[in-house]
């Protein structure tokens, strides 16, 4: 079965350092995610982003709004 593009969202960052900080926060909160290269169709100064399931969008936003630094959260 092929996964739908709408199933995944990404968090974009201004630096790799911010991406790694956010990854640590998501690990602490037990939110499944993956650090991946920014897809070519998405523009960002940083070369990596965090990919996560659409179902976790609210949880990810809540954690990063409270404790993280990010540029944008968007569908993949």
CHARMM-style PDB file with segment names, atoms N, HN, CA, C and O in Angstrom:
ATOM      1  N   UNK     1       0.845  -1.184   0.000  1.00  0.00      PROA
ATOM      2  CA  UNK     1       0.000   0.000   0.000  1.00  0.00      PROA
ATOM      3  C   UNK     1       0.887   1.243   0.000  1.00  0.00      PROA
ATOM      4  O   UNK     1       1.831   1.330   0.785  1.00  0.00      PROA
ATOM      5  N   UNK     2       0.595   2.186  -0.857  1.00  0.00      PROA
ATOM      6  HN  UNK     2      -0.173   2.115  -1.495  1.00  0.00      PROA
ATOM      7  CA  UNK     2       1.367   3.419  -0.947  1.00  0.00      PROA
ATOM      8  C   UNK     2       0.828   4.445   0.034  1.00  0.00      PROA
ATOM      9  O   UNK     2      -0.383   4.632   0.154  1.00  0.00      PROA
ATOM     10  N   UNK     3       1.748   5.113   0.740  1.00  0.00      PROA
ATOM     11  HN  UNK     3       2.731   4.962   0.642  1.00  0.00      PROA
ATOM     12  CA  UNK     3       1.330   6.138   1.702  1.00  0.00      PROA
ATOM     13  C   UNK     3       0.948   7.414   0.970  1.00  0.00      PROA
ATOM     14  O   UNK     3       1.602   7.807   0.004  1.00  0.00      PROA
ATOM     15  N   UNK     4      -0.098   8.047   1.427  1.00  0.00      PROA
ATOM     16  HN  UNK     4      -0.630   7.727   2.211  1.00  0.00      PROA
ATOM     17  CA  UNK     4      -0.535   9.313   0.856  1.00  0.00      PROA
ATOM     18  C   UNK     4       0.371  10.430   1.348  1.00  0.00      PROA
ATOM     19  O   UNK     4       0.811  10.421   2.497  1.00  0.00      PROA
ATOM     20  N   UNK     5       0.647  11.389   0.478  1.00  0.00      PROA
ATOM     21  HN  UNK     5       0.289  11.397  -0.456  1.00  0.00      PROA
ATOM     22  CA  UNK     5       1.484  12.529   0.850  1.00  0.00      PROA
ATOM     23  C   UNK     5       0.860  13.288   2.014  1.00  0.00      PROA
ATOM     24  O   UNK     5       1.583  13.828   2.851  1.00  0.00      PROA
ATOM     25  N   UNK     6      -0.469  13.340   2.083  1.00  0.00      PROA
ATOM     26  HN  UNK     6      -1.056  12.901   1.403  1.00  0.00      PROA
ATOM     27  CA  UNK     6      -1.153  14.075   3.145  1.00  0.00      PROA
ATOM     28  C   UNK     6      -0.953  13.451   4.524  1.00  0.00      PROA
ATOM     29  O   UNK     6      -1.295  14.062   5.536  1.00  0.00      PROA
ATOM     30  N   UNK     7      -0.400  12.234   4.568  1.00  0.00      PROA
ATOM     31  HN  UNK     7      -0.122  11.738   3.746  1.00  0.00      PROA
ATOM     32  CA  UNK     7      -0.202  11.581   5.859  1.00  0.00      PROA
ATOM     33  C   UNK     7       0.950  12.184   6.633  1.00  0.00      PROA
ATOM     34  O   UNK     7       1.017  12.032   7.853  1.00  0.00      PROA
ATOM     35  N   UNK     8       1.853  12.859   5.960  1.00  0.00      PROA
ATOM     36  HN  UNK     8       1.799  12.982   4.969  1.00  0.00      PROA
ATOM     37  CA  UNK     8       3.063  13.389   6.591  1.00  0.00      PROA
ATOM     38  C   UNK     8       3.075  14.908   6.629  1.00  0.00      PROA
ATOM     39  O   UNK     8       2.625  15.577   5.698  1.00  0.00      PROA
ATOM     40  N   UNK     9       3.600  15.437   7.728  1.00  0.00      PROA
ATOM     41  HN  UNK     9       3.965  14.894   8.484  1.00  0.00      PROA
ATOM     42  CA  UNK     9       3.848  16.864   7.875  1.00  0.00      PROA
ATOM     43  C   UNK     9       5.319  17.021   8.217  1.00  0.00      PROA
ATOM     44  O   UNK     9       5.967  16.066   8.646  1.00  0.00      PROA
ATOM     45  N   UNK    10       5.848  18.226   8.028  1.00  0.00      PROA
ATOM     46  HN  UNK    10       5.321  19.001   7.679  1.00  0.00      PROA
ATOM     47  CA  UNK    10       7.240  18.496   8.368  1.00  0.00      PROA
ATOM     48  C   UNK    10       7.348  19.791   9.153  1.00  0.00      PROA
ATOM     49  O   UNK    10       6.517  20.691   9.036  1.00  0.00      PROA
ATOM     50  N   UNK    11       8.402  19.854   9.958  1.00  0.00      PROA
ATOM     51  HN  UNK    11       9.078  19.123  10.054  1.00  0.00      PROA
ATOM     52  CA  UNK    11       8.757  21.082  10.667  1.00  0.00      PROA
ATOM     53  C   UNK    11      10.040  21.583  10.028  1.00  0.00      PROA
ATOM     54  O   UNK    11      11.020  20.846   9.921  1.00  0.00      PROA
ATOM     55  N   UNK    12      10.031  22.853   9.601  1.00  0.00      PROA
ATOM     56  HN  UNK    12       9.236  23.452   9.688  1.00  0.00      PROA
ATOM     57  CA  UNK    12      11.214  23.478   9.007  1.00  0.00      PROA
ATOM     58  C   UNK    12      11.908  24.353  10.041  1.00  0.00      PROA
ATOM     59  O   UNK    12      11.267  24.921  10.926  1.00  0.00      PROA
ATOM     60  N   UNK    13      13.224  24.453   9.916  1.00  0.00      PROA
ATOM     61  HN  UNK    13      13.745  23.992   9.197  1.00  0.00      PROA
ATOM     62  CA  UNK    13      14.036  25.191  10.881  1.00  0.00      PROA
ATOM     63  C   UNK    13      14.997  26.133  10.174  1.00  0.00      PROA
ATOM     64  O   UNK    13      15.263  25.993   8.980  1.00  0.00      PROA
ATOM     65  N   UNK    14      15.515  27.097  10.934  1.00  0.00      PROA
ATOM     66  HN  UNK    14      15.299  27.211  11.903  1.00  0.00      PROA
ATOM     67  CA  UNK    14      16.516  28.018  10.406  1.00  0.00      PROA
ATOM     68  C   UNK    14      17.928  27.451  10.502  1.00  0.00      PROA
ATOM     69  O   UNK    14      18.838  27.943   9.835  1.00  0.00      PROA
ATOM     70  N   UNK    15      18.122  26.418  11.327  1.00  0.00      PROA
ATOM     71  HN  UNK    15      17.383  26.017  11.869  1.00  0.00      PROA
ATOM     72  CA  UNK    15      19.454  25.829  11.469  1.00  0.00      PROA
ATOM     73  C   UNK    15      19.344  24.361  11.864  1.00  0.00      PROA
ATOM     74  O   UNK    15      18.324  23.914  12.388  1.00  0.00      PROA
ATOM     75  N   UNK    16      20.408  23.632  11.602  1.00  0.00      PROA
ATOM     76  HN  UNK    16      21.237  23.995  11.177  1.00  0.00      PROA
ATOM     77  CA  UNK    16      20.471  22.229  12.004  1.00  0.00      PROA
ATOM     78  C   UNK    16      20.419  22.131  13.529  1.00  0.00      PROA
ATOM     79  O   UNK    16      19.831  21.198  14.074  1.00  0.00      PROA
ATOM     80  N   UNK    17      21.028  23.085  14.204  1.00  0.00      PROA
ATOM     81  HN  UNK    17      21.505  23.843  13.760  1.00  0.00      PROA
ATOM     82  CA  UNK    17      21.012  23.110  15.670  1.00  0.00      PROA
ATOM     83  C   UNK    17      19.573  23.144  16.197  1.00  0.00      PROA
ATOM     84  O   UNK    17      19.235  22.395  17.114  1.00  0.00      PROA
ATOM     85  N   UNK    18      18.731  23.999  15.629  1.00  0.00      PROA
ATOM     86  HN  UNK    18      19.005  24.607  14.884  1.00  0.00      PROA
ATOM     87  CA  UNK    18      17.329  24.076  16.047  1.00  0.00      PROA
ATOM     88  C   UNK    18      16.600  22.765  15.750  1.00  0.00      PROA
ATOM     89  O   UNK    18      15.767  22.325  16.542  1.00  0.00      PROA
ATOM     90  N   UNK    19      16.907  22.150  14.625  1.00  0.00      PROA
ATOM     91  HN  UNK    19      17.584  22.508  13.981  1.00  0.00      PROA
ATOM     92  CA  UNK    19      16.280  20.872  14.277  1.00  0.00      PROA
ATOM     93  C   UNK    19      16.644  19.797  15.298  1.00  0.00      PROA
ATOM     94  O   UNK    19      15.793  19.003  15.700  1.00  0.00      PROA
ATOM     95  N   UNK    20      17.896  19.773  15.712  1.00  0.00      PROA
ATOM     96  HN  UNK    20      18.588  20.418  15.385  1.00  0.00      PROA
ATOM     97  CA  UNK    20      18.337  18.772  16.686  1.00  0.00      PROA
ATOM     98  C   UNK    20      17.733  19.028  18.066  1.00  0.00      PROA
ATOM     99  O   UNK    20      17.402  18.084  18.782  1.00  0.00      PROA
ATOM    100  N   UNK    21      17.588  20.291  18.439  1.00  0.00      PROA
ATOM    101  HN  UNK    21      17.857  21.059  17.857  1.00  0.00      PROA
ATOM    102  CA  UNK    21      16.917  20.621  19.709  1.00  0.00      PROA
ATOM    103  C   UNK    21      15.468  20.141  19.676  1.00  0.00      PROA
ATOM    104  O   UNK    21      14.983  19.544  20.637  1.00  0.00      PROA
ATOM    105  N   UNK    22      14.783  20.404  18.564  1.00  0.00      PROA
ATOM    106  HN  UNK    22      15.177  20.889  17.783  1.00  0.00      PROA
ATOM    107  CA  UNK    22      13.383  19.991  18.435  1.00  0.00      PROA
ATOM    108  C   UNK    22      13.270  18.473  18.449  1.00  0.00      PROA
ATOM    109  O   UNK    22      12.341  17.925  19.042  1.00  0.00      PROA
ATOM    110  N   UNK    23      14.201  17.796  17.805  1.00  0.00      PROA
ATOM    111  HN  UNK    23      14.956  18.241  17.323  1.00  0.00      PROA
ATOM    112  CA  UNK    23      14.172  16.334  17.813  1.00  0.00      PROA
ATOM    113  C   UNK    23      14.267  15.811  19.245  1.00  0.00      PROA
ATOM    114  O   UNK    23      13.554  14.877  19.612  1.00  0.00      PROA
ATOM    115  N   UNK    24      15.131  16.400  20.042  1.00  0.00      PROA
ATOM    116  HN  UNK    24      15.710  17.158  19.743  1.00  0.00      PROA
ATOM    117  CA  UNK    24      15.266  15.991  21.445  1.00  0.00      PROA
ATOM    118  C   UNK    24      13.939  16.174  22.191  1.00  0.00      PROA
ATOM    119  O   UNK    24      13.547  15.311  22.976  1.00  0.00      PROA
ATOM    120  N   UNK    25      13.250  17.293  21.947  1.00  0.00      PROA
ATOM    121  HN  UNK    25      13.568  17.994  21.309  1.00  0.00      PROA
ATOM    122  CA  UNK    25      11.965  17.550  22.603  1.00  0.00      PROA
ATOM    123  C   UNK    25      10.921  16.508  22.203  1.00  0.00      PROA
ATOM    124  O   UNK    25      10.171  16.018  23.047  1.00  0.00      PROA
ATOM    125  N   UNK    26      10.878  16.174  20.916  1.00  0.00      PROA
ATOM    126  HN  UNK    26      11.487  16.573  20.230  1.00  0.00      PROA
ATOM    127  CA  UNK    26       9.898  15.186  20.455  1.00  0.00      PROA
ATOM    128  C   UNK    26      10.205  13.801  21.021  1.00  0.00      PROA
ATOM    129  O   UNK    26       9.289  13.037  21.328  1.00  0.00      PROA
ATOM    130  N   UNK    27      11.481  13.479  21.159  1.00  0.00      PROA
ATOM    131  HN  UNK    27      12.225  14.099  20.910  1.00  0.00      PROA
ATOM    132  CA  UNK    27      11.861  12.206  21.783  1.00  0.00      PROA
ATOM    133  C   UNK    27      11.388  12.183  23.233  1.00  0.00      PROA
ATOM    134  O   UNK    27      10.805  11.196  23.681  1.00  0.00      PROA
ATOM    135  N   UNK    28      11.639  13.273  23.970  1.00  0.00      PROA
ATOM    136  HN  UNK    28      12.112  14.075  23.605  1.00  0.00      PROA
ATOM    137  CA  UNK    28      11.210  13.361  25.370  1.00  0.00      PROA
ATOM    138  C   UNK    28       9.704  13.194  25.512  1.00  0.00      PROA
ATOM    139  O   UNK    28       9.233  12.617  26.492  1.00  0.00      PROA
ATOM    140  N   UNK    29       8.948  13.696  24.541  1.00  0.00      PROA
ATOM    141  HN  UNK    29       9.331  14.165  23.746  1.00  0.00      PROA
ATOM    142  CA  UNK    29       7.485  13.618  24.584  1.00  0.00      PROA
ATOM    143  C   UNK    29       6.951  12.310  23.998  1.00  0.00      PROA
ATOM    144  O   UNK    29       5.747  12.060  24.045  1.00  0.00      PROA
ATOM    145  N   UNK    30       7.827  11.484  23.453  1.00  0.00      PROA
ATOM    146  HN  UNK    30       8.805  11.688  23.415  1.00  0.00      PROA
ATOM    147  CA  UNK    30       7.399  10.208  22.881  1.00  0.00      PROA
ATOM    148  C   UNK    30       6.639  10.342  21.574  1.00  0.00      PROA
ATOM    149  O   UNK    30       5.807   9.494  21.252  1.00  0.00      PROA
ATOM    150  N   UNK    31       6.915  11.395  20.819  1.00  0.00      PROA
ATOM    151  HN  UNK    31       7.591  12.083  21.081  1.00  0.00      PROA
ATOM    152  CA  UNK    31       6.229  11.619  19.543  1.00  0.00      PROA
ATOM    153  C   UNK    31       7.079  11.025  18.421  1.00  0.00      PROA
ATOM    154  O   UNK    31       8.217  11.449  18.223  1.00  0.00      PROA
ATOM    155  N   UNK    32       6.543  10.047  17.683  1.00  0.00      PROA
ATOM    156  HN  UNK    32       5.619   9.702  17.844  1.00  0.00      PROA
ATOM    157  CA  UNK    32       7.298   9.446  16.582  1.00  0.00      PROA
ATOM    158  C   UNK    32       7.597  10.478  15.493  1.00  0.00      PROA
ATOM    159  O   UNK    32       6.736  11.283  15.139  1.00  0.00      PROA
ATOM    160  N   UNK    33       8.813  10.448  14.971  1.00  0.00      PROA
ATOM    161  HN  UNK    33       9.513   9.793  15.259  1.00  0.00      PROA
ATOM    162  CA  UNK    33       9.243  11.408  13.954  1.00  0.00      PROA
ATOM    163  C   UNK    33      10.505  10.890  13.290  1.00  0.00      PROA
ATOM    164  O   UNK    33      11.055   9.867  13.697  1.00  0.00      PROA
ATOM    165  N   UNK    34      10.958  11.594  12.273  1.00  0.00      PROA
ATOM    166  HN  UNK    34      10.511  12.426  11.943  1.00  0.00      PROA
ATOM    167  CA  UNK    34      12.212  11.241  11.618  1.00  0.00      PROA
ATOM    168  C   UNK    34      12.871  12.518  11.121  1.00  0.00      PROA
ATOM    169  O   UNK    34      12.214  13.374  10.528  1.00  0.00      PROA
ATOM    170  N   UNK    35      14.165  12.642  11.362  1.00  0.00      PROA
ATOM    171  HN  UNK    35      14.698  11.947  11.843  1.00  0.00      PROA
ATOM    172  CA  UNK    35      14.949  13.759  10.847  1.00  0.00      PROA
ATOM    173  C   UNK    35      15.326  13.408   9.412  1.00  0.00      PROA
ATOM    174  O   UNK    35      15.996  12.403   9.174  1.00  0.00      PROA
ATOM    175  N   UNK    36      14.898  14.237   8.449  1.00  0.00      PROA
ATOM    176  HN  UNK    36      14.355  15.054   8.642  1.00  0.00      PROA
ATOM    177  CA  UNK    36      15.110  13.937   7.030  1.00  0.00      PROA
ATOM    178  C   UNK    36      15.593  15.187   6.295  1.00  0.00      PROA
ATOM    179  O   UNK    36      15.415  16.302   6.786  1.00  0.00      PROA
ATOM    180  N   UNK    37      16.204  15.008   5.117  1.00  0.00      PROA
ATOM    181  HN  UNK    37      16.349  14.102   4.718  1.00  0.00      PROA
ATOM    182  CA  UNK    37      16.559  16.178   4.305  1.00  0.00      PROA
ATOM    183  C   UNK    37      15.291  16.923   3.884  1.00  0.00      PROA
ATOM    184  O   UNK    37      14.248  16.306   3.668  1.00  0.00      PROA
ATOM    185  N   UNK    38      15.385  18.239   3.769  1.00  0.00      PROA
ATOM    186  HN  UNK    38      16.233  18.740   3.944  1.00  0.00      PROA
ATOM    187  CA  UNK    38      14.241  19.029   3.305  1.00  0.00      PROA
ATOM    188  C   UNK    38      13.955  18.631   1.857  1.00  0.00      PROA
ATOM    189  O   UNK    38      14.854  18.687   1.018  1.00  0.00      PROA
ATOM    190  N   UNK    39      12.719  18.231   1.549  1.00  0.00      PROA
ATOM    191  HN  UNK    39      11.988  18.186   2.230  1.00  0.00      PROA
ATOM    192  CA  UNK    39      12.376  17.868   0.169  1.00  0.00      PROA
ATOM    193  C   UNK    39      12.640  19.024  -0.800  1.00  0.00      PROA
ATOM    194  O   UNK    39      12.547  20.193  -0.427  1.00  0.00      PROA
ATOM    195  N   UNK    40      12.962  18.688  -2.019  1.00  0.00      PROA
ATOM    196  HN  UNK    40      13.038  17.738  -2.322  1.00  0.00      PROA
ATOM    197  CA  UNK    40      13.329  19.698  -3.025  1.00  0.00      PROA
ATOM    198  C   UNK    40      12.229  20.710  -3.288  1.00  0.00      PROA
ATOM    199  O   UNK    40      12.518  21.864  -3.603  1.00  0.00      PROA
ATOM    200  N   UNK    41      10.977  20.302  -3.166  1.00  0.00      PROA
ATOM    201  HN  UNK    41      10.742  19.364  -2.911  1.00  0.00      PROA
ATOM    202  CA  UNK    41       9.870  21.216  -3.465  1.00  0.00      PROA
ATOM    203  C   UNK    41       9.580  22.183  -2.315  1.00  0.00      PROA
ATOM    204  O   UNK    41       8.694  23.031  -2.423  1.00  0.00      PROA
ATOM    205  N   UNK    42      10.336  22.054  -1.205  1.00  0.00      PROA
ATOM    206  HN  UNK    42      11.056  21.365  -1.118  1.00  0.00      PROA
ATOM    207  CA  UNK    42      10.159  22.953  -0.063  1.00  0.00      PROA
ATOM    208  C   UNK    42      11.427  23.777   0.094  1.00  0.00      PROA
ATOM    209  O   UNK    42      12.530  23.230   0.082  1.00  0.00      PROA
ATOM    210  N   UNK    43      11.281  25.060   0.238  1.00  0.00      PROA
ATOM    211  HN  UNK    43      10.385  25.504   0.247  1.00  0.00      PROA
ATOM    212  CA  UNK    43      12.435  25.938   0.394  1.00  0.00      PROA
ATOM    213  C   UNK    43      12.732  26.163   1.869  1.00  0.00      PROA
ATOM    214  O   UNK    43      11.820  26.394   2.662  1.00  0.00      PROA
ATOM    215  N   UNK    44      14.021  26.094   2.241  1.00  0.00      PROA
ATOM    216  HN  UNK    44      14.762  25.906   1.597  1.00  0.00      PROA
ATOM    217  CA  UNK    44      14.428  26.345   3.619  1.00  0.00      PROA
ATOM    218  C   UNK    44      15.919  26.629   3.646  1.00  0.00      PROA
ATOM    219  O   UNK    44      16.671  26.105   2.825  1.00  0.00      PROA
ATOM    220  N   UNK    45      16.347  27.457   4.588  1.00  0.00      PROA
ATOM    221  HN  UNK    45      15.736  27.883   5.255  1.00  0.00      PROA
ATOM    222  CA  UNK    45      17.772  27.725   4.743  1.00  0.00      PROA
ATOM    223  C   UNK    45      18.496  26.527   5.341  1.00  0.00      PROA
ATOM    224  O   UNK    45      19.683  26.321   5.087  1.00  0.00      PROA
ATOM    225  N   UNK    46      17.797  25.756   6.116  1.00  0.00      PROA
ATOM    226  HN  UNK    46      16.833  25.923   6.323  1.00  0.00      PROA
ATOM    227  CA  UNK    46      18.372  24.587   6.778  1.00  0.00      PROA
ATOM    228  C   UNK    46      18.150  23.366   5.891  1.00  0.00      PROA
ATOM    229  O   UNK    46      17.118  23.272   5.226  1.00  0.00      PROA
ATOM    230  N   UNK    47      19.089  22.437   5.868  1.00  0.00      PROA
ATOM    231  HN  UNK    47      19.927  22.514   6.408  1.00  0.00      PROA
ATOM    232  CA  UNK    47      18.984  21.278   4.998  1.00  0.00      PROA
ATOM    233  C   UNK    47      18.213  20.109   5.564  1.00  0.00      PROA
ATOM    234  O   UNK    47      18.007  19.117   4.865  1.00  0.00      PROA
ATOM    235  N   UNK    48      17.771  20.194   6.836  1.00  0.00      PROA
ATOM    236  HN  UNK    48      17.938  21.000   7.404  1.00  0.00      PROA
ATOM    237  CA  UNK    48      17.034  19.084   7.430  1.00  0.00      PROA
ATOM    238  C   UNK    48      15.714  19.561   8.015  1.00  0.00      PROA
ATOM    239  O   UNK    48      15.552  20.730   8.366  1.00  0.00      PROA
ATOM    240  N   UNK    49      14.777  18.630   8.109  1.00  0.00      PROA
ATOM    241  HN  UNK    49      14.908  17.681   7.823  1.00  0.00      PROA
ATOM    242  CA  UNK    49      13.484  18.923   8.720  1.00  0.00      PROA
ATOM    243  C   UNK    49      13.056  17.692   9.514  1.00  0.00      PROA
ATOM    244  O   UNK    49      13.650  16.622   9.387  1.00  0.00      PROA
ATOM    245  N   UNK    50      12.035  17.854  10.322  1.00  0.00      PROA
ATOM    246  HN  UNK    50      11.552  18.724  10.425  1.00  0.00      PROA
ATOM    247  CA  UNK    50      11.467  16.732  11.067  1.00  0.00      PROA
ATOM    248  C   UNK    50      10.159  16.332  10.410  1.00  0.00      PROA
ATOM    249  O   UNK    50       9.258  17.155  10.249  1.00  0.00      PROA
ATOM    250  N   UNK    51      10.058  15.060  10.030  1.00  0.00      PROA
ATOM    251  HN  UNK    51      10.790  14.392  10.161  1.00  0.00      PROA
ATOM    252  CA  UNK    51       8.829  14.539   9.433  1.00  0.00      PROA
ATOM    253  C   UNK    51       8.062  13.778  10.505  1.00  0.00      PROA
ATOM    254  O   UNK    51       8.647  13.043  11.301  1.00  0.00      PROA
ATOM    255  N   UNK    52       6.740  13.963  10.515  1.00  0.00      PROA
ATOM    256  HN  UNK    52       6.264  14.559   9.868  1.00  0.00      PROA
ATOM    257  CA  UNK    52       5.905  13.275  11.500  1.00  0.00      PROA
ATOM    258  C   UNK    52       4.532  13.017  10.900  1.00  0.00      PROA
ATOM    259  O   UNK    52       4.166  13.603   9.882  1.00  0.00      PROA
ATOM    260  N   UNK    53       3.782  12.138  11.539  1.00  0.00      PROA
ATOM    261  HN  UNK    53       4.079  11.662  12.367  1.00  0.00      PROA
ATOM    262  CA  UNK    53       2.446  11.783  11.054  1.00  0.00      PROA
ATOM    263  C   UNK    53       1.475  12.940  11.259  1.00  0.00      PROA
ATOM    264  O   UNK    53       1.539  13.651  12.262  1.00  0.00      PROA
ATOM    265  N   UNK    54       0.586  13.117  10.304  1.00  0.00      PROA
ATOM    266  HN  UNK    54       0.534  12.541   9.489  1.00  0.00      PROA
ATOM    267  CA  UNK    54      -0.408  14.193  10.380  1.00  0.00      PROA
ATOM    268  C   UNK    54      -1.223  14.115  11.666  1.00  0.00      PROA
ATOM    269  O   UNK    54      -1.638  15.143  12.201  1.00  0.00      PROA
ATOM    270  N   UNK    55      -1.450  12.917  12.158  1.00  0.00      PROA
ATOM    271  HN  UNK    55      -1.112  12.082  11.723  1.00  0.00      PROA
ATOM    272  CA  UNK    55      -2.237  12.739  13.386  1.00  0.00      PROA
ATOM    273  C   UNK    55      -1.567  13.381  14.601  1.00  0.00      PROA
ATOM    274  O   UNK    55      -2.236  13.676  15.591  1.00  0.00      PROA
ATOM    275  N   UNK    56      -0.251  13.600  14.535  1.00  0.00      PROA
ATOM    276  HN  UNK    56       0.293  13.361  13.731  1.00  0.00      PROA
ATOM    277  CA  UNK    56       0.491  14.190  15.655  1.00  0.00      PROA
ATOM    278  C   UNK    56       0.709  15.696  15.506  1.00  0.00      PROA
ATOM    279  O   UNK    56       1.429  16.294  16.305  1.00  0.00      PROA
ATOM    280  N   UNK    57       0.103  16.310  14.505  1.00  0.00      PROA
ATOM    281  HN  UNK    57      -0.482  15.824  13.855  1.00  0.00      PROA
ATOM    282  CA  UNK    57       0.350  17.725  14.214  1.00  0.00      PROA
ATOM    283  C   UNK    57       0.100  18.628  15.416  1.00  0.00      PROA
ATOM    284  O   UNK    57       0.931  19.485  15.716  1.00  0.00      PROA
ATOM    285  N   UNK    58      -1.012  18.460  16.103  1.00  0.00      PROA
ATOM    286  HN  UNK    58      -1.687  17.764  15.859  1.00  0.00      PROA
ATOM    287  CA  UNK    58      -1.337  19.311  17.251  1.00  0.00      PROA
ATOM    288  C   UNK    58      -0.337  19.113  18.380  1.00  0.00      PROA
ATOM    289  O   UNK    58       0.110  20.084  18.992  1.00  0.00      PROA
ATOM    290  N   UNK    59       0.018  17.864  18.659  1.00  0.00      PROA
ATOM    291  HN  UNK    59      -0.345  17.076  18.162  1.00  0.00      PROA
ATOM    292  CA  UNK    59       1.000  17.588  19.723  1.00  0.00      PROA
ATOM    293  C   UNK    59       2.358  18.201  19.398  1.00  0.00      PROA
ATOM    294  O   UNK    59       2.986  18.816  20.259  1.00  0.00      PROA
ATOM    295  N   UNK    60       2.810  18.034  18.159  1.00  0.00      PROA
ATOM    296  HN  UNK    60       2.299  17.534  17.459  1.00  0.00      PROA
ATOM    297  CA  UNK    60       4.102  18.595  17.754  1.00  0.00      PROA
ATOM    298  C   UNK    60       4.079  20.113  17.895  1.00  0.00      PROA
ATOM    299  O   UNK    60       5.007  20.701  18.451  1.00  0.00      PROA
ATOM    300  N   UNK    61       3.026  20.745  17.397  1.00  0.00      PROA
ATOM    301  HN  UNK    61       2.272  20.267  16.946  1.00  0.00      PROA
ATOM    302  CA  UNK    61       2.918  22.207  17.487  1.00  0.00      PROA
ATOM    303  C   UNK    61       2.905  22.667  18.938  1.00  0.00      PROA
ATOM    304  O   UNK    61       3.563  23.651  19.276  1.00  0.00      PROA
ATOM    305  N   UNK    62       2.174  21.979  19.795  1.00  0.00      PROA
ATOM    306  HN  UNK    62       1.640  21.179  19.521  1.00  0.00      PROA
ATOM    307  CA  UNK    62       2.113  22.354  21.215  1.00  0.00      PROA
ATOM    308  C   UNK    62       3.492  22.284  21.866  1.00  0.00      PROA
ATOM    309  O   UNK    62       3.897  23.211  22.568  1.00  0.00      PROA
ATOM    310  N   UNK    63       4.209  21.189  21.635  1.00  0.00      PROA
ATOM    311  HN  UNK    63       3.880  20.437  21.064  1.00  0.00      PROA
ATOM    312  CA  UNK    63       5.541  21.020  22.234  1.00  0.00      PROA
ATOM    313  C   UNK    63       6.498  22.091  21.725  1.00  0.00      PROA
ATOM    314  O   UNK    63       7.211  22.713  22.513  1.00  0.00      PROA
ATOM    315  N   UNK    64       6.518  22.309  20.417  1.00  0.00      PROA
ATOM    316  HN  UNK    64       5.939  21.804  19.777  1.00  0.00      PROA
ATOM    317  CA  UNK    64       7.472  23.265  19.859  1.00  0.00      PROA
ATOM    318  C   UNK    64       7.088  24.711  20.154  1.00  0.00      PROA
ATOM    319  O   UNK    64       7.966  25.566  20.274  1.00  0.00      PROA
ATOM    320  N   UNK    65       5.805  24.996  20.271  1.00  0.00      PROA
ATOM    321  HN  UNK    65       5.092  24.302  20.174  1.00  0.00      PROA
ATOM    322  CA  UNK    65       5.390  26.351  20.657  1.00  0.00      PROA
ATOM    323  C   UNK    65       5.836  26.671  22.078  1.00  0.00      PROA
ATOM    324  O   UNK    65       6.208  27.807  22.373  1.00  0.00      PROA
ATOM    325  N   UNK    66       5.799  25.678  22.954  1.00  0.00      PROA
ATOM    326  HN  UNK    66       5.497  24.756  22.714  1.00  0.00      PROA
ATOM    327  CA  UNK    66       6.195  25.878  24.352  1.00  0.00      PROA
ATOM    328  C   UNK    66       7.700  25.913  24.537  1.00  0.00      PROA
ATOM    329  O   UNK    66       8.220  26.721  25.307  1.00  0.00      PROA
ATOM    330  N   UNK    67       8.406  25.025  23.823  1.00  0.00      PROA
ATOM    331  HN  UNK    67       7.983  24.368  23.198  1.00  0.00      PROA
ATOM    332  CA  UNK    67       9.806  24.801  24.177  1.00  0.00      PROA
ATOM    333  C   UNK    67      10.790  24.820  23.015  1.00  0.00      PROA
ATOM    334  O   UNK    67      11.983  24.604  23.233  1.00  0.00      PROA
ATOM    335  N   UNK    68      10.346  25.064  21.816  1.00  0.00      PROA
ATOM    336  HN  UNK    68       9.378  25.240  21.640  1.00  0.00      PROA
ATOM    337  CA  UNK    68      11.259  24.945  20.680  1.00  0.00      PROA
ATOM    338  C   UNK    68      11.309  26.178  19.807  1.00  0.00      PROA
ATOM    339  O   UNK    68      10.566  27.140  19.998  1.00  0.00      PROA
ATOM    340  N   UNK    69      12.206  26.119  18.847  1.00  0.00      PROA
ATOM    341  HN  UNK    69      12.810  25.338  18.692  1.00  0.00      PROA
ATOM    342  CA  UNK    69      12.341  27.181  17.859  1.00  0.00      PROA
ATOM    343  C   UNK    69      12.214  26.545  16.481  1.00  0.00      PROA
ATOM    344  O   UNK    69      12.978  25.643  16.135  1.00  0.00      PROA
ATOM    345  N   UNK    70      11.258  27.010  15.707  1.00  0.00      PROA
ATOM    346  HN  UNK    70      10.638  27.742  15.989  1.00  0.00      PROA
ATOM    347  CA  UNK    70      11.079  26.474  14.365  1.00  0.00      PROA
ATOM    348  C   UNK    70      10.578  27.571  13.440  1.00  0.00      PROA
ATOM    349  O   UNK    70      10.109  28.615  13.893  1.00  0.00      PROA
ATOM    350  N   UNK    71      10.682  27.326  12.152  1.00  0.00      PROA
ATOM    351  HN  UNK    71      11.063  26.478  11.784  1.00  0.00      PROA
ATOM    352  CA  UNK    71      10.241  28.296  11.156  1.00  0.00      PROA
ATOM    353  C   UNK    71       8.790  28.065  10.749  1.00  0.00      PROA
ATOM    354  O   UNK    71       7.990  28.999  10.712  1.00  0.00      PROA
ATOM    355  N   UNK    72       8.460  26.813  10.445  1.00  0.00      PROA
ATOM    356  HN  UNK    72       9.110  26.054  10.475  1.00  0.00      PROA
ATOM    357  CA  UNK    72       7.132  26.530   9.882  1.00  0.00      PROA
ATOM    358  C   UNK    72       6.789  25.059  10.074  1.00  0.00      PROA
ATOM    359  O   UNK    72       7.664  24.193  10.061  1.00  0.00      PROA
ATOM    360  N   UNK    73       5.503  24.797  10.253  1.00  0.00      PROA
ATOM    361  HN  UNK    73       4.793  25.500  10.264  1.00  0.00      PROA
ATOM    362  CA  UNK    73       4.983  23.432  10.242  1.00  0.00      PROA
ATOM    363  C   UNK    73       4.018  23.361   9.071  1.00  0.00      PROA
ATOM    364  O   UNK    73       3.088  24.162   8.977  1.00  0.00      PROA
ATOM    365  N   UNK    74       4.242  22.390   8.165  1.00  0.00      PROA
ATOM    366  HN  UNK    74       4.997  21.739   8.241  1.00  0.00      PROA
ATOM    367  CA  UNK    74       3.430  22.330   6.953  1.00  0.00      PROA
ATOM    368  C   UNK    74       3.264  20.899   6.472  1.00  0.00      PROA
ATOM    369  O   UNK    74       4.054  20.022   6.821  1.00  0.00      PROA
ATOM    370  N   UNK    75       2.230  20.667   5.667  1.00  0.00      PROA
ATOM    371  HN  UNK    75       1.588  21.380   5.383  1.00  0.00      PROA
ATOM    372  CA  UNK    75       2.075  19.324   5.094  1.00  0.00      PROA
ATOM    373  C   UNK    75       3.195  19.051   4.093  1.00  0.00      PROA
ATOM    374  O   UNK    75       3.726  19.967   3.465  1.00  0.00      PROA
ATOM    375  N   UNK    76       3.535  17.796   3.960  1.00  0.00      PROA
ATOM    376  HN  UNK    76       3.104  17.052   4.470  1.00  0.00      PROA
ATOM    377  CA  UNK    76       4.605  17.419   3.039  1.00  0.00      PROA
ATOM    378  C   UNK    76       4.084  17.294   1.632  1.00  0.00      PROA
ATOM    379  OT1 UNK    76       4.845  16.983   0.716  1.00  0.00      PROA
TER     380      UNK     76
END
